Amino acid sequence: MYFPGWTAIEHDEHFKAIFSRHISKHGIKMKAGMVIQRKLLEMIYTIYKTGAPYDKDYHKQYEGEMKEEIVNI
């Protein structure tokens, strides 16, 4: 999962933002890379168990729903 994690950081804006956030918090690149690797493993497991296709923009849809809930509260 080492190389897929670093590739995700390099090519996906969502993972790059998570990586940057963890580096600013801890200052350790390897630790931030492990966070991305864990997120990839969780995503792979979820896709496997549910059988749902991968949706690159899923997190954007979820963020939109959360903003609507906050406004409604």
N, CA, C and O atoms as a Maestro MAE file, in Angstrom:
{
 s_m_m2io_version
 :::
 2.0.0
}

f_m_ct {
 s_m_title
 :::
 protein
 m_atom[292] {
  # First column is atom index #
  i_m_mmod_type
  r_m_x_coord
  r_m_y_coord
  r_m_z_coord
  i_m_residue_number
  s_m_chain_name
  s_m_pdb_residue_name
  s_m_pdb_atom_name
  i_m_atomic_number
  :::
  1 25 0.810 -1.195 0.000 1 A "MET " " N  " 7
  2 3 0.000 0.000 0.000 1 A "MET " " CA " 6
  3 2 0.857 1.264 0.000 1 A "MET " " C  " 6
  4 15 0.326 2.372 -0.082 1 A "MET " " O  " 8
  5 25 2.168 1.109 0.090 2 A "TYR " " N  " 7
  6 3 3.049 2.275 0.130 2 A "TYR " " CA " 6
  7 2 2.970 3.078 -1.164 2 A "TYR " " C  " 6
  8 15 2.691 4.277 -1.136 2 A "TYR " " O  " 8
  9 25 3.214 2.428 -2.289 3 A "PHE " " N  " 7
  10 3 3.222 3.147 -3.565 3 A "PHE " " CA " 6
  11 2 1.832 3.625 -3.996 3 A "PHE " " C  " 6
  12 15 1.716 4.740 -4.506 3 A "PHE " " O  " 8
  13 25 0.773 2.829 -3.814 4 A "PRO " " N  " 7
  14 3 -0.554 3.374 -4.137 4 A "PRO " " CA " 6
  15 2 -0.902 4.603 -3.299 4 A "PRO " " C  " 6
  16 15 -1.559 5.522 -3.786 4 A "PRO " " O  " 8
  17 25 -0.469 4.619 -2.054 5 A "GLY " " N  " 7
  18 3 -0.733 5.776 -1.206 5 A "GLY " " CA " 6
  19 2 -0.049 7.027 -1.715 5 A "GLY " " C  " 6
  20 15 -0.668 8.088 -1.790 5 A "GLY " " O  " 8
  21 25 1.210 6.916 -2.062 6 A "TRP " " N  " 7
  22 3 1.939 8.090 -2.559 6 A "TRP " " CA " 6
  23 2 1.439 8.516 -3.936 6 A "TRP " " C  " 6
  24 15 1.462 9.703 -4.262 6 A "TRP " " O  " 8
  25 25 0.992 7.568 -4.737 7 A "THR " " N  " 7
  26 3 0.412 7.920 -6.037 7 A "THR " " CA " 6
  27 2 -0.909 8.658 -5.847 7 A "THR " " C  " 6
  28 15 -1.193 9.616 -6.566 7 A "THR " " O  " 8
  29 25 -1.712 8.223 -4.891 8 A "ALA " " N  " 7
  30 3 -2.977 8.911 -4.604 8 A "ALA " " CA " 6
  31 2 -2.713 10.336 -4.133 8 A "ALA " " C  " 6
  32 15 -3.432 11.258 -4.517 8 A "ALA " " O  " 8
  33 25 -1.695 10.523 -3.310 9 A "ILE " " N  " 7
  34 3 -1.344 11.863 -2.832 9 A "ILE " " CA " 6
  35 2 -0.928 12.751 -3.998 9 A "ILE " " C  " 6
  36 15 -1.274 13.932 -4.045 9 A "ILE " " O  " 8
  37 25 -0.197 12.184 -4.918 10 A "GLU " " N  " 7
  38 3 0.324 12.960 -6.044 10 A "GLU " " CA " 6
  39 2 -0.755 13.339 -7.061 10 A "GLU " " C  " 6
  40 15 -0.686 14.416 -7.654 10 A "GLU " " O  " 8
  41 25 -1.749 12.473 -7.270 11 A "HIS " " N  " 7
  42 3 -2.693 12.677 -8.368 11 A "HIS " " CA " 6
  43 2 -4.120 13.031 -7.962 11 A "HIS " " C  " 6
  44 15 -4.897 13.458 -8.816 11 A "HIS " " O  " 8
  45 25 -4.490 12.874 -6.710 12 A "ASP " " N  " 7
  46 3 -5.868 13.138 -6.276 12 A "ASP " " CA " 6
  47 2 -5.882 14.313 -5.300 12 A "ASP " " C  " 6
  48 15 -5.198 14.285 -4.276 12 A "ASP " " O  " 8
  49 25 -6.653 15.329 -5.617 13 A "GLU " " N  " 7
  50 3 -6.702 16.542 -4.796 13 A "GLU " " CA " 6
  51 2 -7.243 16.266 -3.391 13 A "GLU " " C  " 6
  52 15 -6.787 16.873 -2.423 13 A "GLU " " O  " 8
  53 25 -8.197 15.370 -3.278 14 A "HIS " " N  " 7
  54 3 -8.772 15.045 -1.969 14 A "HIS " " CA " 6
  55 2 -7.706 14.451 -1.047 14 A "HIS " " C  " 6
  56 15 -7.572 14.881 0.099 14 A "HIS " " O  " 8
  57 25 -6.949 13.470 -1.534 15 A "PHE " " N  " 7
  58 3 -5.908 12.853 -0.726 15 A "PHE " " CA " 6
  59 2 -4.761 13.826 -0.471 15 A "PHE " " C  " 6
  60 15 -4.139 13.789 0.591 15 A "PHE " " O  " 8
  61 25 -4.484 14.688 -1.431 16 A "LYS " " N  " 7
  62 3 -3.435 15.679 -1.253 16 A "LYS " " CA " 6
  63 2 -3.791 16.648 -0.125 16 A "LYS " " C  " 6
  64 15 -2.921 17.040 0.653 16 A "LYS " " O  " 8
  65 25 -5.059 17.034 -0.034 17 A "ALA " " N  " 7
  66 3 -5.502 17.940 1.029 17 A "ALA " " CA " 6
  67 2 -5.401 17.261 2.401 17 A "ALA " " C  " 6
  68 15 -4.985 17.887 3.376 17 A "ALA " " O  " 8
  69 25 -5.776 15.997 2.472 18 A "ILE " " N  " 7
  70 3 -5.676 15.259 3.731 18 A "ILE " " CA " 6
  71 2 -4.214 15.139 4.147 18 A "ILE " " C  " 6
  72 15 -3.874 15.327 5.315 18 A "ILE " " O  " 8
  73 25 -3.357 14.825 3.185 19 A "PHE " " N  " 7
  74 3 -1.925 14.698 3.439 19 A "PHE " " CA " 6
  75 2 -1.356 16.011 3.972 19 A "PHE " " C  " 6
  76 15 -0.615 16.009 4.954 19 A "PHE " " O  " 8
  77 25 -1.694 17.124 3.338 20 A "SER " " N  " 7
  78 3 -1.196 18.434 3.768 20 A "SER " " CA " 6
  79 2 -1.684 18.782 5.169 20 A "SER " " C  " 6
  80 15 -0.936 19.331 5.978 20 A "SER " " O  " 8
  81 25 -2.937 18.460 5.448 21 A "ARG " " N  " 7
  82 3 -3.489 18.739 6.774 21 A "ARG " " CA " 6
  83 2 -2.737 17.975 7.856 21 A "ARG " " C  " 6
  84 15 -2.460 18.524 8.922 21 A "ARG " " O  " 8
  85 25 -2.405 16.710 7.590 22 A "HIS " " N  " 7
  86 3 -1.704 15.914 8.589 22 A "HIS " " CA " 6
  87 2 -0.240 16.335 8.726 22 A "HIS " " C  " 6
  88 15 0.318 16.262 9.821 22 A "HIS " " O  " 8
  89 25 0.375 16.764 7.657 23 A "ILE " " N  " 7
  90 3 1.751 17.259 7.760 23 A "ILE " " CA " 6
  91 2 1.788 18.532 8.589 23 A "ILE " " C  " 6
  92 15 2.681 18.706 9.418 23 A "ILE " " O  " 8
  93 25 0.829 19.421 8.374 24 A "SER " " N  " 7
  94 3 0.817 20.654 9.158 24 A "SER " " CA " 6
  95 2 0.556 20.379 10.638 24 A "SER " " C  " 6
  96 15 1.010 21.131 11.501 24 A "SER " " O  " 8
  97 25 -0.174 19.302 10.932 25 A "LYS " " N  " 7
  98 3 -0.490 18.962 12.315 25 A "LYS " " CA " 6
  99 2 0.685 18.276 13.015 25 A "LYS " " C  " 6
  100 15 1.002 18.603 14.158 25 A "LYS " " O  " 8
  101 25 1.336 17.318 12.324 26 A "HIS " " N  " 7
  102 3 2.363 16.501 12.959 26 A "HIS " " CA " 6
  103 2 3.772 16.782 12.450 26 A "HIS " " C  " 6
  104 15 4.739 16.634 13.198 26 A "HIS " " O  " 8
  105 25 3.901 17.184 11.191 27 A "GLY " " N  " 7
  106 3 5.210 17.462 10.617 27 A "GLY " " CA " 6
  107 2 5.965 16.229 10.148 27 A "GLY " " C  " 6
  108 15 7.135 16.331 9.780 27 A "GLY " " O  " 8
  109 25 5.325 15.069 10.153 28 A "ILE " " N  " 7
  110 3 5.996 13.829 9.755 28 A "ILE " " CA " 6
  111 2 5.326 13.302 8.486 28 A "ILE " " C  " 6
  112 15 4.158 12.914 8.504 28 A "ILE " " O  " 8
  113 25 6.077 13.294 7.387 29 A "LYS " " N  " 7
  114 3 5.504 12.882 6.101 29 A "LYS " " CA " 6
  115 2 5.116 11.409 6.092 29 A "LYS " " C  " 6
  116 15 4.085 11.041 5.528 29 A "LYS " " O  " 8
  117 25 5.927 10.574 6.707 30 A "MET " " N  " 7
  118 3 5.633 9.140 6.697 30 A "MET " " CA " 6
  119 2 4.336 8.852 7.457 30 A "MET " " C  " 6
  120 15 3.551 7.999 7.043 30 A "MET " " O  " 8
  121 25 4.114 9.545 8.541 31 A "LYS " " N  " 7
  122 3 2.889 9.364 9.318 31 A "LYS " " CA " 6
  123 2 1.673 9.805 8.499 31 A "LYS " " C  " 6
  124 15 0.638 9.139 8.514 31 A "LYS " " O  " 8
  125 25 1.797 10.920 7.790 32 A "ALA " " N  " 7
  126 3 0.713 11.399 6.941 32 A "ALA " " CA " 6
  127 2 0.470 10.427 5.786 32 A "ALA " " C  " 6
  128 15 -0.672 10.217 5.379 32 A "ALA " " O  " 8
  129 25 1.543 9.836 5.258 33 A "GLY " " N  " 7
  130 3 1.402 8.839 4.203 33 A "GLY " " CA " 6
  131 2 0.664 7.602 4.683 33 A "GLY " " C  " 6
  132 15 -0.103 7.003 3.929 33 A "GLY " " O  " 8
  133 25 0.888 7.215 5.933 34 A "MET " " N  " 7
  134 3 0.179 6.066 6.502 34 A "MET " " CA " 6
  135 2 -1.307 6.360 6.654 34 A "MET " " C  " 6
  136 15 -2.126 5.450 6.528 34 A "MET " " O  " 8
  137 25 -1.672 7.604 6.921 35 A "VAL " " N  " 7
  138 3 -3.079 7.981 7.004 35 A "VAL " " CA " 6
  139 2 -3.751 7.747 5.651 35 A "VAL " " C  " 6
  140 15 -4.862 7.222 5.587 35 A "VAL " " O  " 8
  141 25 -3.080 8.135 4.585 36 A "ILE " " N  " 7
  142 3 -3.623 7.955 3.235 36 A "ILE " " CA " 6
  143 2 -3.730 6.466 2.909 36 A "ILE " " C  " 6
  144 15 -4.725 6.029 2.330 36 A "ILE " " O  " 8
  145 25 -2.720 5.693 3.275 37 A "GLN " " N  " 7
  146 3 -2.763 4.255 3.020 37 A "GLN " " CA " 6
  147 2 -3.947 3.607 3.738 37 A "GLN " " C  " 6
  148 15 -4.623 2.747 3.175 37 A "GLN " " O  " 8
  149 25 -4.193 4.020 4.974 38 A "ARG " " N  " 7
  150 3 -5.329 3.472 5.713 38 A "ARG " " CA " 6
  151 2 -6.646 3.850 5.051 38 A "ARG " " C  " 6
  152 15 -7.556 3.026 4.961 38 A "ARG " " O  " 8
  153 25 -6.754 5.101 4.583 39 A "LYS " " N  " 7
  154 3 -7.981 5.536 3.914 39 A "LYS " " CA " 6
  155 2 -8.212 4.725 2.643 39 A "LYS " " C  " 6
  156 15 -9.347 4.357 2.340 39 A "LYS " " O  " 8
  157 25 -7.143 4.445 1.897 40 A "LEU " " N  " 7
  158 3 -7.272 3.621 0.691 40 A "LEU " " CA " 6
  159 2 -7.742 2.210 1.041 40 A "LEU " " C  " 6
  160 15 -8.616 1.661 0.371 40 A "LEU " " O  " 8
  161 25 -7.166 1.626 2.085 41 A "LEU " " N  " 7
  162 3 -7.578 0.278 2.494 41 A "LEU " " CA " 6
  163 2 -9.037 0.255 2.922 41 A "LEU " " C  " 6
  164 15 -9.774 -0.666 2.568 41 A "LEU " " O  " 8
  165 25 -9.461 1.260 3.682 42 A "GLU " " N  " 7
  166 3 -10.858 1.324 4.095 42 A "GLU " " CA " 6
  167 2 -11.784 1.455 2.893 42 A "GLU " " C  " 6
  168 15 -12.851 0.844 2.850 42 A "GLU " " O  " 8
  169 25 -11.364 2.259 1.916 43 A "MET " " N  " 7
  170 3 -12.170 2.459 0.716 43 A "MET " " CA " 6
  171 2 -12.259 1.152 -0.086 43 A "MET " " C  " 6
  172 15 -13.335 0.783 -0.556 43 A "MET " " O  " 8
  173 25 -11.142 0.466 -0.236 44 A "ILE " " N  " 7
  174 3 -11.131 -0.806 -0.965 44 A "ILE " " CA " 6
  175 2 -12.034 -1.827 -0.279 44 A "ILE " " C  " 6
  176 15 -12.803 -2.523 -0.943 44 A "ILE " " O  " 8
  177 25 -11.945 -1.916 1.030 45 A "TYR " " N  " 7
  178 3 -12.763 -2.865 1.783 45 A "TYR " " CA " 6
  179 2 -14.252 -2.543 1.640 45 A "TYR " " C  " 6
  180 15 -15.070 -3.441 1.440 45 A "TYR " " O  " 8
  181 25 -14.595 -1.264 1.743 46 A "THR " " N  " 7
  182 3 -15.992 -0.858 1.620 46 A "THR " " CA " 6
  183 2 -16.543 -1.164 0.238 46 A "THR " " C  " 6
  184 15 -17.662 -1.661 0.107 46 A "THR " " O  " 8
  185 25 -15.766 -0.872 -0.783 47 A "ILE " " N  " 7
  186 3 -16.193 -1.164 -2.158 47 A "ILE " " CA " 6
  187 2 -16.367 -2.669 -2.345 47 A "ILE " " C  " 6
  188 15 -17.310 -3.114 -2.998 47 A "ILE " " O  " 8
  189 25 -15.460 -3.445 -1.773 48 A "TYR " " N  " 7
  190 3 -15.546 -4.903 -1.881 48 A "TYR " " CA " 6
  191 2 -16.797 -5.446 -1.182 48 A "TYR " " C  " 6
  192 15 -17.515 -6.275 -1.740 48 A "TYR " " O  " 8
  193 25 -17.050 -4.975 0.037 49 A "LYS " " N  " 7
  194 3 -18.173 -5.487 0.810 49 A "LYS " " CA " 6
  195 2 -19.533 -5.052 0.258 49 A "LYS " " C  " 6
  196 15 -20.486 -5.831 0.281 49 A "LYS " " O  " 8
  197 25 -19.629 -3.819 -0.236 50 A "THR " " N  " 7
  198 3 -20.921 -3.328 -0.714 50 A "THR " " CA " 6
  199 2 -21.163 -3.643 -2.173 50 A "THR " " C  " 6
  200 15 -22.309 -3.701 -2.620 50 A "THR " " O  " 8
  201 25 -20.087 -3.847 -2.920 51 A "GLY " " N  " 7
  202 3 -20.230 -4.106 -4.349 51 A "GLY " " CA " 6
  203 2 -20.549 -2.849 -5.149 51 A "GLY " " C  " 6
  204 15 -20.853 -2.930 -6.340 51 A "GLY " " O  " 8
  205 25 -20.481 -1.701 -4.507 52 A "ALA " " N  " 7
  206 3 -20.771 -0.430 -5.179 52 A "ALA " " CA " 6
  207 2 -19.592 -0.017 -6.052 52 A "ALA " " C  " 6
  208 15 -18.443 -0.280 -5.698 52 A "ALA " " O  " 8
  209 25 -19.857 0.617 -7.174 53 A "PRO " " N  " 7
  210 3 -18.748 1.088 -8.012 53 A "PRO " " CA " 6
  211 2 -18.053 2.277 -7.355 53 A "PRO " " C  " 6
  212 15 -18.649 2.994 -6.552 53 A "PRO " " O  " 8
  213 25 -16.781 2.475 -7.708 54 A "TYR " " N  " 7
  214 3 -16.005 3.590 -7.166 54 A "TYR " " CA " 6
  215 2 -16.511 4.901 -7.755 54 A "TYR " " C  " 6
  216 15 -16.678 5.012 -8.969 54 A "TYR " " O  " 8
  217 25 -16.752 5.875 -6.918 55 A "ASP " " N  " 7
  218 3 -17.193 7.199 -7.348 55 A "ASP " " CA " 6
  219 2 -16.180 8.214 -6.827 55 A "ASP " " C  " 6
  220 15 -16.103 8.471 -5.626 55 A "ASP " " O  " 8
  221 25 -15.416 8.779 -7.735 56 A "LYS " " N  " 7
  222 3 -14.348 9.709 -7.353 56 A "LYS " " CA " 6
  223 2 -14.889 10.939 -6.627 56 A "LYS " " C  " 6
  224 15 -14.198 11.492 -5.772 56 A "LYS " " O  " 8
  225 25 -16.086 11.373 -6.941 57 A "ASP " " N  " 7
  226 3 -16.654 12.585 -6.358 57 A "ASP " " CA " 6
  227 2 -17.584 12.300 -5.182 57 A "ASP " " C  " 6
  228 15 -18.383 13.163 -4.819 57 A "ASP " " O  " 8
  229 25 -17.507 11.131 -4.583 58 A "TYR " " N  " 7
  230 3 -18.385 10.775 -3.476 58 A "TYR " " CA " 6
  231 2 -18.223 11.732 -2.296 58 A "TYR " " C  " 6
  232 15 -19.209 12.154 -1.693 58 A "TYR " " O  " 8
  233 25 -16.982 12.069 -1.973 59 A "HIS " " N  " 7
  234 3 -16.751 12.950 -0.823 59 A "HIS " " CA " 6
  235 2 -17.328 14.343 -1.054 59 A "HIS " " C  " 6
  236 15 -17.710 15.009 -0.092 59 A "HIS " " O  " 8
  237 25 -17.402 14.797 -2.298 60 A "LYS " " N  " 7
  238 3 -17.999 16.103 -2.589 60 A "LYS " " CA " 6
  239 2 -19.506 16.067 -2.348 60 A "LYS " " C  " 6
  240 15 -20.076 17.033 -1.839 60 A "LYS " " O  " 8
  241 25 -20.153 14.962 -2.710 61 A "GLN " " N  " 7
  242 3 -21.589 14.815 -2.462 61 A "GLN " " CA " 6
  243 2 -21.862 14.784 -0.970 61 A "GLN " " C  " 6
  244 15 -22.822 15.396 -0.501 61 A "GLN " " O  " 8
  245 25 -21.042 14.089 -0.232 62 A "TYR " " N  " 7
  246 3 -21.209 13.974 1.210 62 A "TYR " " CA " 6
  247 2 -21.020 15.336 1.886 62 A "TYR " " C  " 6
  248 15 -21.772 15.684 2.796 62 A "TYR " " O  " 8
  249 25 -20.019 16.108 1.444 63 A "GLU " " N  " 7
  250 3 -19.786 17.431 2.008 63 A "GLU " " CA " 6
  251 2 -20.980 18.340 1.755 63 A "GLU " " C  " 6
  252 15 -21.345 19.136 2.620 63 A "GLU " " O  " 8
  253 25 -21.596 18.230 0.572 64 A "GLY " " N  " 7
  254 3 -22.771 19.030 0.261 64 A "GLY " " CA " 6
  255 2 -23.938 18.703 1.175 64 A "GLY " " C  " 6
  256 15 -24.654 19.602 1.615 64 A "GLY " " O  " 8
  257 25 -24.136 17.418 1.467 65 A "GLU " " N  " 7
  258 3 -25.209 17.002 2.367 65 A "GLU " " CA " 6
  259 2 -24.959 17.517 3.777 65 A "GLU " " C  " 6
  260 15 -25.896 17.929 4.461 65 A "GLU " " O  " 8
  261 25 -23.707 17.498 4.216 66 A "MET " " N  " 7
  262 3 -23.378 17.970 5.560 66 A "MET " " CA " 6
  263 2 -23.627 19.477 5.672 66 A "MET " " C  " 6
  264 15 -24.119 19.936 6.703 66 A "MET " " O  " 8
  265 25 -23.304 20.243 4.651 67 A "LYS " " N  " 7
  266 3 -23.543 21.689 4.670 67 A "LYS " " CA " 6
  267 2 -25.031 21.985 4.747 67 A "LYS " " C  " 6
  268 15 -25.444 22.907 5.450 67 A "LYS " " O  " 8
  269 25 -25.848 21.207 4.024 68 A "GLU " " N  " 7
  270 3 -27.298 21.397 4.066 68 A "GLU " " CA " 6
  271 2 -27.842 21.100 5.464 68 A "GLU " " C  " 6
  272 15 -28.722 21.813 5.945 68 A "GLU " " O  " 8
  273 25 -27.326 20.052 6.126 69 A "GLU " " N  " 7
  274 3 -27.787 19.717 7.468 69 A "GLU " " CA " 6
  275 2 -27.422 20.816 8.458 69 A "GLU " " C  " 6
  276 15 -28.214 21.137 9.344 69 A "GLU " " O  " 8
  277 25 -26.236 21.392 8.318 70 A "ILE " " N  " 7
  278 3 -25.808 22.450 9.217 70 A "ILE " " CA " 6
  279 2 -26.687 23.674 9.052 70 A "ILE " " C  " 6
  280 15 -27.045 24.317 10.039 70 A "ILE " " O  " 8
  281 25 -27.037 24.005 7.829 71 A "VAL " " N  " 7
  282 3 -27.901 25.162 7.561 71 A "VAL " " CA " 6
  283 2 -29.278 24.936 8.149 71 A "VAL " " C  " 6
  284 15 -29.886 25.863 8.683 71 A "VAL " " O  " 8
  285 25 -29.784 23.701 8.056 72 A "ASN " " N  " 7
  286 3 -31.127 23.397 8.545 72 A "ASN " " CA " 6
  287 2 -31.221 23.348 10.067 72 A "ASN " " C  " 6
  288 15 -32.319 23.409 10.620 72 A "ASN " " O  " 8
  289 25 -30.109 23.239 10.734 73 A "ILE " " N  " 7
  290 3 -30.146 23.137 12.215 73 A "ILE " " CA " 6
  291 2 -30.378 24.452 12.838 73 A "ILE " " C  " 6
  292 15 -30.438 24.553 14.063 73 A "ILE " " O  " 8
  :::
 }
 m_bond[291] {
  # First column is bond index #
  i_m_from
  i_m_to
  i_m_order
  :::
  1 1 2 1
  2 2 3 1
  3 3 4 2
  4 3 5 1
  5 5 6 1
  6 6 7 1
  7 7 8 2
  8 7 9 1
  9 9 10 1
  10 10 11 1
  11 11 12 2
  12 11 13 1
  13 13 14 1
  14 14 15 1
  15 15 16 2
  16 15 17 1
  17 17 18 1
  18 18 19 1
  19 19 20 2
  20 19 21 1
  21 21 22 1
  22 22 23 1
  23 23 24 2
  24 23 25 1
  25 25 26 1
  26 26 27 1
  27 27 28 2
  28 27 29 1
  29 29 30 1
  30 30 31 1
  31 31 32 2
  32 31 33 1
  33 33 34 1
  34 34 35 1
  35 35 36 2
  36 35 37 1
  37 37 38 1
  38 38 39 1
  39 39 40 2
  40 39 41 1
  41 41 42 1
  42 42 43 1
  43 43 44 2
  44 43 45 1
  45 45 46 1
  46 46 47 1
  47 47 48 2
  48 47 49 1
  49 49 50 1
  50 50 51 1
  51 51 52 2
  52 51 53 1
  53 53 54 1
  54 54 55 1
  55 55 56 2
  56 55 57 1
  57 57 58 1
  58 58 59 1
  59 59 60 2
  60 59 61 1
  61 61 62 1
  62 62 63 1
  63 63 64 2
  64 63 65 1
  65 65 66 1
  66 66 67 1
  67 67 68 2
  68 67 69 1
  69 69 70 1
  70 70 71 1
  71 71 72 2
  72 71 73 1
  73 73 74 1
  74 74 75 1
  75 75 76 2
  76 75 77 1
  77 77 78 1
  78 78 79 1
  79 79 80 2
  80 79 81 1
  81 81 82 1
  82 82 83 1
  83 83 84 2
  84 83 85 1
  85 85 86 1
  86 86 87 1
  87 87 88 2
  88 87 89 1
  89 89 90 1
  90 90 91 1
  91 91 92 2
  92 91 93 1
  93 93 94 1
  94 94 95 1
  95 95 96 2
  96 95 97 1
  97 97 98 1
  98 98 99 1
  99 99 100 2
  100 99 101 1
  101 101 102 1
  102 102 103 1
  103 103 104 2
  104 103 105 1
  105 105 106 1
  106 106 107 1
  107 107 108 2
  108 107 109 1
  109 109 110 1
  110 110 111 1
  111 111 112 2
  112 111 113 1
  113 113 114 1
  114 114 115 1
  115 115 116 2
  116 115 117 1
  117 117 118 1
  118 118 119 1
  119 119 120 2
  120 119 121 1
  121 121 122 1
  122 122 123 1
  123 123 124 2
  124 123 125 1
  125 125 126 1
  126 126 127 1
  127 127 128 2
  128 127 129 1
  129 129 130 1
  130 130 131 1
  131 131 132 2
  132 131 133 1
  133 133 134 1
  134 134 135 1
  135 135 136 2
  136 135 137 1
  137 137 138 1
  138 138 139 1
  139 139 140 2
  140 139 141 1
  141 141 142 1
  142 142 143 1
  143 143 144 2
  144 143 145 1
  145 145 146 1
  146 146 147 1
  147 147 148 2
  148 147 149 1
  149 149 150 1
  150 150 151 1
  151 151 152 2
  152 151 153 1
  153 153 154 1
  154 154 155 1
  155 155 156 2
  156 155 157 1
  157 157 158 1
  158 158 159 1
  159 159 160 2
  160 159 161 1
  161 161 162 1
  162 162 163 1
  163 163 164 2
  164 163 165 1
  165 165 166 1
  166 166 167 1
  167 167 168 2
  168 167 169 1
  169 169 170 1
  170 170 171 1
  171 171 172 2
  172 171 173 1
  173 173 174 1
  174 174 175 1
  175 175 176 2
  176 175 177 1
  177 177 178 1
  178 178 179 1
  179 179 180 2
  180 179 181 1
  181 181 182 1
  182 182 183 1
  183 183 184 2
  184 183 185 1
  185 185 186 1
  186 186 187 1
  187 187 188 2
  188 187 189 1
  189 189 190 1
  190 190 191 1
  191 191 192 2
  192 191 193 1
  193 193 194 1
  194 194 195 1
  195 195 196 2
  196 195 197 1
  197 197 198 1
  198 198 199 1
  199 199 200 2
  200 199 201 1
  201 201 202 1
  202 202 203 1
  203 203 204 2
  204 203 205 1
  205 205 206 1
  206 206 207 1
  207 207 208 2
  208 207 209 1
  209 209 210 1
  210 210 211 1
  211 211 212 2
  212 211 213 1
  213 213 214 1
  214 214 215 1
  215 215 216 2
  216 215 217 1
  217 217 218 1
  218 218 219 1
  219 219 220 2
  220 219 221 1
  221 221 222 1
  222 222 223 1
  223 223 224 2
  224 223 225 1
  225 225 226 1
  226 226 227 1
  227 227 228 2
  228 227 229 1
  229 229 230 1
  230 230 231 1
  231 231 232 2
  232 231 233 1
  233 233 234 1
  234 234 235 1
  235 235 236 2
  236 235 237 1
  237 237 238 1
  238 238 239 1
  239 239 240 2
  240 239 241 1
  241 241 242 1
  242 242 243 1
  243 243 244 2
  244 243 245 1
  245 245 246 1
  246 246 247 1
  247 247 248 2
  248 247 249 1
  249 249 250 1
  250 250 251 1
  251 251 252 2
  252 251 253 1
  253 253 254 1
  254 254 255 1
  255 255 256 2
  256 255 257 1
  257 257 258 1
  258 258 259 1
  259 259 260 2
  260 259 261 1
  261 261 262 1
  262 262 263 1
  263 263 264 2
  264 263 265 1
  265 265 266 1
  266 266 267 1
  267 267 268 2
  268 267 269 1
  269 269 270 1
  270 270 271 1
  271 271 272 2
  272 271 273 1
  273 273 274 1
  274 274 275 1
  275 275 276 2
  276 275 277 1
  277 277 278 1
  278 278 279 1
  279 279 280 2
  280 279 281 1
  281 281 282 1
  282 282 283 1
  283 283 284 2
  284 283 285 1
  285 285 286 1
  286 286 287 1
  287 287 288 2
  288 287 289 1
  289 289 290 1
  290 290 291 1
  291 291 292 2
  :::
 }
}
